[in-house]
């Protein structure tokens, strides 16, 4: 579990991070978001085989799991063959959790190489208009 804030992700730079996910386990990256309107983006690949991926929203750490909202259902990704890209728009403050699931694999551990980014919306105020 790697709890991250928006500021920490903005300081990621262009570097990739790596997760090691043992067989029959999963790894989560909770991102705490305190402002609406942001876009959280991700890019990932896995080695040596596929990984399952999901995104879940939780109002707060105290929210029971059965009240969490699944934004992207658990999907098996051929991320060992192609890079997976995606994003979610932040509609509510809270915790957005990326889940990398390897529970289907009984013997093979995986490495996931990922990059996260957060974008703030561009708000046009008309100040450059003559």
Secondary structure, DSSP 8 states (H G I E B T S, - for coil): ---EEHHHHHT-TT--EEEEE-TT-EEEEEEEE-STT-EEEEEEEEESS-EEEEEEEESSTTS-GGG-EEEEEEEEE-TTTS-EEEEEE--SSEEEEEEEE-TT-SS--EEEEEEEEEE------STT--
